Amino acid sequence: MNRDAAVRALAALAQPSRLDAFRRLVQAGDEGLPAGEIAAALGVSPPALSFHLRSLSEAGLVRSRQEGRFVYYSARFDAMDRLLGFLTENCCQGADCAPARHAPCSPPSAPARRRARS
């Protein structure tokens, strides 16, 4: 990840609702969550959530997919790993330290969910 991409990602996360949405998507794993469920959980209006998710998407931190009438969002774990790697690449000035040697993030195993029907 280059500096400009890191700045975009960090700027997208530097807002409470966006940070909360991203963290919720990380917890949800690869399956992601429908936009309405995210809005309800965060207590934000659907238009406000749409604005925040668009910012996260433009920063490359989330992806979306359409399933019937619903749009599901999920965290991009590869982008999160690149951001963490960028932030820690010069950790401890090259000495062997834990943050610089973190294992790539993998999405948690999501329990089987009932899909909304279209």
Sine and cosine of phi, psi and omega as CSV:
sin_phi,cos_phi,sin_psi,cos_psi,sin_omega,cos_omega
0.00,0.00,0.68,-0.73,0.04,-1.00
-1.00,-0.04,0.16,-0.99,-0.07,-1.00
-0.86,0.51,-0.69,0.73,-0.03,-1.00
-0.89,0.45,-0.66,0.75,0.04,-1.00
-0.91,0.41,-0.63,0.78,0.04,-1.00
-0.90,0.44,-0.66,0.75,0.02,-1.00
-0.89,0.45,-0.67,0.74,0.04,-1.00
-0.88,0.47,-0.70,0.71,-0.01,-1.00
-0.91,0.42,-0.72,0.70,0.00,-1.00
-0.91,0.41,-0.62,0.79,0.04,-1.00
-0.90,0.44,-0.63,0.77,0.02,-1.00
-0.91,0.42,-0.58,0.82,-0.02,-1.00
-0.99,0.12,-0.18,0.98,-0.10,-1.00
-1.00,0.08,0.67,0.74,0.05,-1.00
-0.54,-0.84,0.75,-0.67,-0.14,-0.99
-0.81,0.58,-0.72,0.70,-0.03,-1.00
-0.92,0.40,-0.63,0.78,0.01,-1.00
-0.93,0.37,-0.66,0.75,0.03,-1.00
-0.89,0.45,-0.69,0.72,0.03,-1.00
-0.89,0.46,-0.68,0.73,0.01,-1.00
-0.89,0.46,-0.71,0.70,-0.01,-1.00
-0.89,0.46,-0.70,0.71,0.00,-1.00
-0.89,0.45,-0.62,0.78,0.03,-1.00
-0.91,0.42,-0.64,0.77,0.01,-1.00
-0.93,0.37,-0.58,0.81,0.07,-1.00
-0.88,0.47,-0.68,0.74,0.01,-1.00
-0.91,0.42,-0.53,0.85,-0.04,-1.00
-0.96,0.28,-0.38,0.93,0.00,-1.00
0.99,0.17,-0.26,-0.97,-0.08,-1.00
-0.87,0.49,-0.53,0.85,-0.04,-1.00
-0.89,0.45,-0.55,0.83,0.00,-1.00
0.97,0.26,-0.21,-0.98,-0.04,-1.00
-0.66,-0.75,0.50,-0.87,0.11,-0.99
-0.95,0.32,0.53,-0.85,-0.06,-1.00
-0.82,0.58,-0.67,0.74,-0.03,-1.00
-0.88,0.48,-0.60,0.80,0.02,-1.00
-0.93,0.37,-0.62,0.78,0.04,-1.00
-0.90,0.43,-0.72,0.69,-0.01,-1.00
-0.86,0.51,-0.71,0.70,-0.01,-1.00
-0.90,0.44,-0.68,0.73,-0.03,-1.00
-0.91,0.42,-0.58,0.82,-0.04,-1.00
-1.00,-0.01,-0.22,0.98,-0.02,-1.00
0.94,0.33,0.57,0.82,0.05,-1.00
-0.89,-0.46,0.41,-0.91,0.01,-1.00
-0.95,0.32,0.46,-0.89,0.05,-1.00
-0.83,0.56,-0.67,0.74,0.04,-1.00
-0.90,0.45,-0.63,0.78,0.03,-1.00
-0.91,0.41,-0.68,0.73,0.02,-1.00
-0.89,0.46,-0.66,0.75,0.03,-1.00
-0.84,0.55,-0.69,0.72,0.04,-1.00
-0.87,0.50,-0.72,0.69,-0.03,-1.00
-0.93,0.38,-0.67,0.74,0.01,-1.00
-0.92,0.40,-0.55,0.83,0.06,-1.00
-0.89,0.45,-0.66,0.75,0.04,-1.00
-0.88,0.47,-0.69,0.73,0.02,-1.00
-0.91,0.41,-0.62,0.78,0.02,-1.00
-0.91,0.40,-0.70,0.71,0.01,-1.00
-0.89,0.45,-0.47,0.89,0.06,-1.00
-0.99,0.13,-0.06,1.00,0.03,-1.00
0.99,0.15,0.26,0.97,-0.07,-1.00
-1.00,-0.05,-0.36,0.93,0.03,-1.00
-0.72,-0.69,0.35,-0.94,0.11,-0.99
-0.77,-0.64,0.33,-0.95,0.01,-1.00
-0.77,-0.63,0.38,-0.93,0.10,-0.99
-0.55,-0.83,0.59,-0.81,0.01,-1.00
-1.00,-0.04,0.76,-0.65,0.12,-0.99
-0.74,-0.67,0.98,-0.18,-0.06,-1.00
0.90,0.44,-0.81,-0.58,0.00,-1.00
-1.00,0.06,-0.08,1.00,-0.14,-0.99
-0.96,-0.29,0.55,-0.83,0.10,-0.99
-0.94,-0.35,0.84,-0.54,0.04,-1.00
-0.98,-0.20,0.65,-0.76,0.04,-1.00
-0.89,-0.45,0.58,-0.82,0.07,-1.00
-0.62,-0.78,0.47,-0.88,0.03,-1.00
-0.95,0.32,0.57,-0.82,0.12,-0.99
-1.00,-0.08,0.99,-0.14,-0.06,-1.00
-0.90,0.43,-0.51,0.86,0.04,-1.00
-0.90,0.43,-0.64,0.77,0.02,-1.00
-0.94,0.35,-0.63,0.78,0.05,-1.00
-0.89,0.46,-0.67,0.74,0.04,-1.00
-0.88,0.47,-0.68,0.74,0.01,-1.00
-0.90,0.45,-0.64,0.77,0.02,-1.00
-0.90,0.43,-0.72,0.70,0.04,-1.00
-0.88,0.48,-0.66,0.75,0.03,-1.00
-0.89,0.46,-0.67,0.74,0.03,-1.00
-0.88,0.48,-0.69,0.73,-0.04,-1.00
-0.93,0.37,-0.45,0.89,-0.09,-1.00
-0.93,-0.37,0.09,1.00,-0.11,-0.99
-0.89,0.46,-0.44,0.90,0.03,-1.00
-0.93,-0.37,0.42,0.91,-0.03,-1.00
-0.88,0.48,0.64,-0.77,0.10,-0.99
0.84,0.54,0.39,0.92,0.01,-1.00
0.77,0.64,0.68,0.74,0.08,-1.00
1.00,0.01,-0.15,0.99,0.02,-1.00
-0.94,0.33,0.36,-0.93,0.00,-1.00
-0.95,0.30,0.96,-0.29,0.01,-1.00
-0.70,-0.72,0.40,-0.92,-0.10,-1.00
-0.87,0.49,-0.76,0.65,-0.08,-1.00
-0.86,0.51,-0.62,0.79,-0.04,-1.00
-0.95,0.32,-0.29,0.96,-0.07,-1.00
-0.93,-0.36,0.41,0.91,-0.03,-1.00
-0.90,0.44,0.55,-0.83,0.06,-1.00
-0.98,0.22,0.52,-0.85,0.04,-1.00
-0.84,0.55,0.60,-0.80,0.02,-1.00
-0.95,0.31,0.63,-0.78,0.11,-0.99
-0.81,-0.59,0.58,-0.81,-0.05,-1.00
-0.90,0.44,0.59,-0.81,0.04,-1.00
-0.91,0.40,0.43,-0.90,0.08,-1.00
-0.95,0.30,0.89,-0.46,-0.01,-1.00
-1.00,0.08,0.68,-0.73,0.08,-1.00
-0.91,0.41,0.41,-0.91,0.02,-1.00
-0.86,0.51,0.75,-0.66,-0.03,-1.00
-0.90,-0.44,0.49,-0.87,0.13,-0.99
-0.99,0.16,0.82,-0.58,0.01,-1.00
-0.98,0.18,0.62,-0.78,0.12,-0.99
-0.92,0.38,0.66,-0.75,0.01,-1.00
-1.00,-0.05,0.61,-0.79,0.01,-1.00
-1.00,0.09,0.00,0.00,0.00,0.00
